[in-house]
Amino acid sequence: MTSFVVLMVMTVLVVLLSIPFYRENFREFYRDVLIETHGMLFDLLIIGILLYWLNQNGQRLIQIRRYKDEIDDFRLWQSEEAAFRTVGNIKRLNRNNIYSINLVNCFLAKTQLSHVNLSGSNLNNANLSHSKLVECNFEGARLNQTNLENANLNQINMESAYASGANFKDAVMIKANLAKSFLIKANFTNAFLMEANLNDSNLAGVDFENANLYKADLRNAKGLTLEQLEHVKTLYKALLDPEIKQIIKDQKPNLLGK
């Protein structure tokens, strides 16, 4: 109502002040009005596009905030419903090009997260046991003390990830990329690491008991000792640094056989 009253008052005022111009040279005045009208149309176009962009971007930010809030709501909730709702929010965030997500202490056991991008995310103490994570991107992610027991991690990208104390027991990690990752005291008991890339990773204190390291790349690994490898299932065709390979040949040659 206020806007309408102001409009009417200004209209009456402008019309009254313009009456002399109407009488003296109406055609010239009419031409000037049309010129101003074209300028006004151009202004409306620019303002309309700007408002549309602001509205769409605002809606997107509101949605992203809602997805993150829902993840926070289900954090620490150990239930199947919480797991599947959190997975849904992760996938929605991915569709909005959000990959770095706070998933600390989230319960995600027995879920389907294949092909999800969580690069740079924080999954410390999360539970991803028995989950399917085929070709997921965890590059640079934090997975310290994360439970990945019996998970399907085939072709996962964990390059430069931090997974100290993580549990990979019975995990299937064929062709997994763990290059340059920090795996201090991680548990790979019974894990399938065929053709996995562990080049330049920190493997101090890692438990490889009964792990399958067929064709695995263990070159330049930091903290790797014979004691860690003497109980693996196989090192057949594994890539090793010359010095440690020679020690194995001398003391545990059977590990390099088929």
C-alpha positions in Angstrom: 0.0 0.0 0.0 2.8 2.4 0.8 4.5 1.7 -2.5 1.2 2.2 -4.4 0.5 5.6 -2.7 4.1 6.8 -3.4 3.6 5.7 -7.1 0.4 7.6 -7.4 1.7 10.7 -5.8 4.8 10.7 -8.0 2.8 10.1 -11.1 0.5 13.1 -10.5 3.5 15.3 -9.7 5.4 14.3 -12.8 2.4 14.7 -15.1 1.6 18.2 -13.7 5.2 19.3 -14.1 5.3 17.9 -17.7 2.1 19.7 -19.0 4.1 22.7 -20.5 6.2 20.2 -22.5 3.1 18.4 -23.7 1.7 21.7 -25.1 4.9 23.1 -26.7 6.5 20.2 -28.5 4.7 16.9 -27.9 6.4 14.9 -30.6 9.9 15.7 -29.3 8.7 14.9 -25.8 7.2 11.6 -27.0 10.4 10.7 -28.7 12.4 11.3 -25.5 9.9 9.2 -23.5 10.4 6.3 -26.0 14.2 6.5 -25.6 13.9 6.4 -21.8 11.5 3.4 -22.2 14.1 1.4 -24.1 16.7 2.2 -21.4 14.2 1.1 -18.8 13.6 -2.2 -20.6 17.4 -2.9 -20.7 17.6 -2.1 -17.0 14.8 -4.5 -16.3 16.5 -7.2 -18.3 19.8 -6.9 -16.4 18.1 -6.6 -13.0 15.8 -9.6 -13.9 18.8 -11.8 -14.8 20.7 -10.7 -11.6 17.6 -11.4 -9.4 17.1 -14.8 -11.0 20.8 -15.8 -10.4 20.7 -14.6 -6.8 17.5 -16.5 -6.2 18.8 -19.7 -7.7 22.1 -19.5 -5.8 20.3 -18.7 -2.6 18.1 -21.7 -3.0 21.1 -23.9 -3.6 22.9 -22.6 -0.5 19.8 -23.2 1.6 19.6 -26.8 0.3 23.2 -27.5 1.0 22.8 -26.1 4.5 19.8 -28.4 5.0 21.6 -31.5 3.8 24.6 -30.8 6.2 22.2 -30.1 9.1 20.5 -33.5 8.5 23.9 -35.2 8.6 24.5 -33.5 11.9 21.1 -34.7 13.2 21.9 -38.3 12.4 25.5 -38.2 13.7 26.1 -40.8 16.4 22.8 -42.5 15.7 23.6 -46.2 15.3 20.7 -47.3 13.1 19.9 -48.5 9.6 17.6 -45.5 9.0 20.4 -43.0 10.1 22.8 -44.7 7.7 20.6 -44.6 4.7 19.5 -41.0 5.3 23.1 -39.9 5.7 24.0 -41.6 2.4 21.1 -39.8 0.7 22.4 -36.5 1.9 26.0 -37.3 0.8 24.8 -38.0 -2.7 22.7 -34.8 -2.8 25.7 -32.8 -1.7 27.8 -34.5 -4.4 25.2 -33.4 -7.0 25.7 -29.9 -5.8 29.5 -30.3 -6.2 30.2 -30.5 -2.5 32.8 -33.2 -1.7 34.4 -32.1 1.5 31.9 -33.3 4.1 32.1 -33.6 7.9 31.2 -37.3 8.6 33.0 -37.7 11.9 31.3 -40.5 14.0 28.7 -41.2 11.3 27.1 -44.6 11.1 27.3 -45.8 7.5 27.5 -49.6 7.9 26.0 -51.8 5.1 25.4 -48.9 2.8 25.9 -48.3 -1.0 28.4 -45.5 -1.6 30.0 -46.6 -4.8 31.3 -43.9 -7.1 30.8 -41.2 -4.4 33.3 -38.4 -4.2 34.4 -37.6 -0.6 37.8 -36.1 -1.4 39.0 -34.0 1.5 36.2 -35.2 3.8 36.6 -36.0 7.5 35.5 -39.5 8.3 37.4 -40.0 11.5 35.8 -42.7 13.7 33.0 -43.3 11.1 31.6 -46.8 10.7 31.7 -48.0 7.1 31.9 -51.7 7.8 30.3 -54.1 5.2 29.7 -51.1 2.9 30.1 -51.0 -0.9 32.6 -48.2 -1.8 33.7 -49.3 -5.3 35.6 -46.5 -7.1 35.0 -44.0 -4.4 37.2 -40.9 -4.2 38.7 -40.5 -0.8 41.8 -38.5 -1.9 43.2 -36.4 0.9 40.4 -37.6 3.2 40.7 -38.3 6.9 39.9 -41.8 8.0 41.7 -42.1 11.3 40.2 -44.9 13.4 37.5 -45.5 10.7 35.9 -48.9 10.6 36.0 -50.3 7.1 35.9 -54.0 8.1 34.7 -56.3 5.3 34.0 -53.3 3.0 34.2 -53.5 -0.8 36.9 -51.0 -1.7 37.8 -52.1 -5.1 39.5 -49.4 -7.2 39.0 -46.8 -4.4 41.2 -43.7 -4.6 42.7 -43.0 -1.2 45.8 -41.2 -2.4 47.3 -38.9 0.3 44.6 -40.0 2.7 45.1 -40.1 6.5 43.9 -43.5 7.8 46.0 -44.1 11.0 44.5 -46.9 13.1 41.8 -47.6 10.5 40.3 -51.1 10.4 40.5 -52.7 6.9 40.1 -56.3 8.3 38.7 -58.6 5.6 38.3 -55.6 3.2 38.4 -56.2 -0.6 40.7 -53.6 -2.0 41.6 -54.9 -5.5 43.5 -52.2 -7.5 43.0 -49.7 -4.6 45.1 -46.5 -4.8 46.7 -45.9 -1.4 49.8 -44.1 -2.7 51.3 -41.5 -0.4 48.7 -42.3 2.3 49.3 -42.4 6.1 48.3 -45.9 7.3 50.2 -46.0 10.6 49.0 -49.0 12.7 46.1 -49.7 10.3 44.7 -53.3 10.3 44.8 -55.1 7.0 44.3 -58.6 8.5 42.8 -61.0 5.8 42.5 -58.0 3.4 42.6 -58.5 -0.4 45.1 -56.0 -1.7 45.8 -57.5 -5.1 47.3 -54.9 -7.5 46.9 -52.2 -4.8 49.1 -49.2 -5.0 50.9 -48.5 -1.7 53.8 -46.7 -3.2 55.4 -44.0 -0.9 52.8 -44.7 1.9 53.6 -44.7 5.6 53.1 -48.3 6.7 54.7 -48.1 10.2 53.0 -50.7 12.5 50.6 -51.9 9.9 49.1 -55.4 10.4 49.3 -57.4 7.2 48.6 -60.8 8.7 47.2 -63.2 6.1 46.7 -60.3 3.6 46.9 -61.0 -0.1 49.4 -58.6 -1.7 49.6 -60.2 -5.1 51.1 -57.6 -7.6 50.8 -54.9 -4.9 53.2 -51.9 -5.2 55.1 -51.5 -1.9 58.0 -49.5 -3.3 59.2 -46.5 -1.2 57.0 -47.5 1.7 58.0 -46.0 4.9 58.3 -48.0 8.1 57.8 -51.4 6.3 59.7 -54.3 7.9 60.1 -58.0 7.3 58.2 -58.8 10.5 55.1 -57.1 8.9 55.3 -59.1 5.7 56.3 -62.6 7.0 52.7 -63.5 7.8 51.1 -62.3 4.6 49.3 -64.8 2.4 51.4 -63.9 -0.7 53.8 -61.4 -2.2 53.8 -63.0 -5.6 54.7 -60.5 -8.3 54.6 -57.7 -5.7 56.8 -54.6 -6.4 59.3 -54.2 -3.5 62.4 -52.1 -2.9 65.5 -54.1 -3.8 66.8 -54.3 -0.2 63.6 -55.6 1.4 63.0 -58.0 -1.5 66.5 -59.5 -1.0 65.8 -60.0 2.7 62.6 -61.8 1.9 64.4 -63.9 -0.7 66.9 -64.9 1.9 64.6 -65.5 4.8 61.0 -66.1 3.4 61.4 -67.1 -0.2 58.0 -68.9 -0.2 56.2 -65.5 0.1 57.4 -64.6 -3.4 56.1 -67.8 -4.9 52.7 -68.5 -6.4 
